[in-house]
Amino acid sequence: MKRILIIGGVAAGATAAARARRLDGEADITLLEAGDDVSFANCGLPYFIGGDVKNRSDLILASPETFHDQYRVNVHTATEVSAIDRAAKSVSAVNKKNGKKLTFKYDALILAQGGKPIVPPLPGVDRKNVFQLWTLDDMDKINSFIKENSPRTAVVVGGGFIGLEMVEALAKRGMQVQLVEMAPQIMPLLEAEMAGFLEKDLLDYGVTLHLGKGLQAIEKNGVKISDGSILPADMVLLSVGVRPTLKLAQDAGLAIGTAGGLLVDDRLQTSDENIYAAGDMVEIENRVNGRKTRIPLAGPANRQGRIAGENAVGGNKRYKGASGTSVVKLFGAVAGSTGLNLKQARDAGFDADAVVVHKASHTSYYPGSSKVSLMLVFEKESGKILGAQAAGRVGVDKRIDVLATAIAGGLALSDLEELDLAYAPPFNS
């Protein structure tokens, strides 16, 4: 009976546990989670705060009891691992609720500790009205604060995925929201044209933008930013980035990669042949330019979890990397991207160019069509597709998914001409 030990739940760890059980009905599988929830939809947290998701329970994908009943996985929540003994193939842990010290043995270990939000070392970040959003507990604290204090003004610091989704959520809760972003635009990896489409929607919904400005301090009556302004803020949401959780791995002597994540090979094996890793804590290969990178997104984390779980029970599955495909909805606007933007492509050494088209999401004479702006990045000589970005209100996800598939298949521009896609006036053009 092989002992599989997993440290960390949520996306990668929970998926690894389920996959390992499906492939090995006899293995002894144990999952240790430092938090109180082993598997929840962290991508859905802003939508609960904004009222789109009505029931908190809908965000809980599986409880420890569910894991035991359905998968025969022993789950220990509120259990923090303090050390890995690679020679003895064991880990030391402590139950955070009762202080009990625990030891777990393993034949194969999977690390899936993810990352943690970055807290900038600035005055006032520890105030009671300052929040981050990463766990169900974070969500509950934000929701309780809003219910109990009825804040009228909010400042969101950071114009990435979570920051933008929280701008919408807090606006839906009746607050006047201001967004602070150090870059000259929101979603810095988007081309300015695509980001500008989202920014216009923010302005149309009454959100004030402070772009190219940094946070300096959080004071009693508001937020001070780098131009000296004081922004009124009954509450503040910090969303300035995520740092991989690496201390346990580093203390165990596991190799860290050039991109700052835990180093793994294409089997998701670390520098220790008995230890695998998946999710936000690892660095992987960008499948377009071949460079090492960190892509802290739910889709790659789930795929990596499946592969790590399979290989931990004796499989030989290979991970081919990711192209960073993503999409975000902001009020009525949607933007998505896959692969490299034009600057990234040229920086990677490609002789790249791009074309932008603006077309109706479906045949314009059929009601409900809306303009979609699509940028396609390609290598000039070969026509190989390197990346794409799109913005609009309808059909953005469909176009990005098609082009992500094309990148995965190594297609060129000439291949796109021959794609046999579904057409009818309500769906396409």
Stockholm file with secondary structure:
# STOCKHOLM 1.0

chainA/1-429         MKRILIIGGVAAGATAAARARRLDGEADITLLEAGDDVSFANCGLPYFIGGDVKNRSDLILASPETFHDQYRVNVHTATEVSAIDRAAKSVSAVNKKNGKKLTFKYDALILAQGGKPIVPPLPGVDRKNVFQLWTLDDMDKINSFIKENSPRTAVVVGGGFIGLEMVEALAKRGMQVQLVEMAPQIMPLLEAEMAGFLEKDLLDYGVTLHLGKGLQAIEKNGVKISDGSILPADMVLLSVGVRPTLKLAQDAGLAIGTAGGLLVDDRLQTSDENIYAAGDMVEIENRVNGRKTRIPLAGPANRQGRIAGENAVGGNKRYKGASGTSVVKLFGAVAGSTGLNLKQARDAGFDADAVVVHKASHTSYYPGSSKVSLMLVFEKESGKILGAQAAGRVGVDKRIDVLATAIAGGLALSDLEELDLAYAPPFNS
#=GR chainA/1-429 SS CCEEEEECCTTHHHHHHHHHHHHCSSCEEEEECSSSCSEECGGGHHHHHTTSSCCGGGGEEECHHHHHHHHCEEEECSEEEEEEETTTTEEEEEETTTCCEEEEECSEEEECCCEEECCCCCTTTTSTTEECCSSHHHHHHHHHHHHHHCCSEEEEECCSHHHHHHHHHHHHTTCEEEEEESSSSSSTTSCHHHHHHHHHHHHHTTCEEEETCCEEEEETTEEEETTSCEEECSEEEECCCEEECCHHHHHTTCCBCTTSSEECCTTCBCSSTTEEECSTTEEEEBTTTCCEECCCCHHHHHHHHHHHHHHHTTCCCCCCCBCCCEEEEETTEEEEEEECCHHHHHHTTCCEEEEEEEEESSCTTSTTCCEEEEEEEEETTTCBEEEEEEEESSSHHHHHHHHHHHHHTTCBHHHHHTCCCCCCTTTCC
#=GC SS_cons         CCEEEEECCTTHHHHHHHHHHHHCSSCEEEEECSSSCSEECGGGHHHHHTTSSCCGGGGEEECHHHHHHHHCEEEECSEEEEEEETTTTEEEEEETTTCCEEEEECSEEEECCCEEECCCCCTTTTSTTEECCSSHHHHHHHHHHHHHHCCSEEEEECCSHHHHHHHHHHHHTTCEEEEEESSSSSSTTSCHHHHHHHHHHHHHTTCEEEETCCEEEEETTEEEETTSCEEECSEEEECCCEEECCHHHHHTTCCBCTTSSEECCTTCBCSSTTEEECSTTEEEEBTTTCCEECCCCHHHHHHHHHHHHHHHTTCCCCCCCBCCCEEEEETTEEEEEEECCHHHHHHTTCCEEEEEEEEESSCTTSTTCCEEEEEEEEETTTCBEEEEEEEESSSHHHHHHHHHHHHHTTCBHHHHHTCCCCCCTTTCC
//
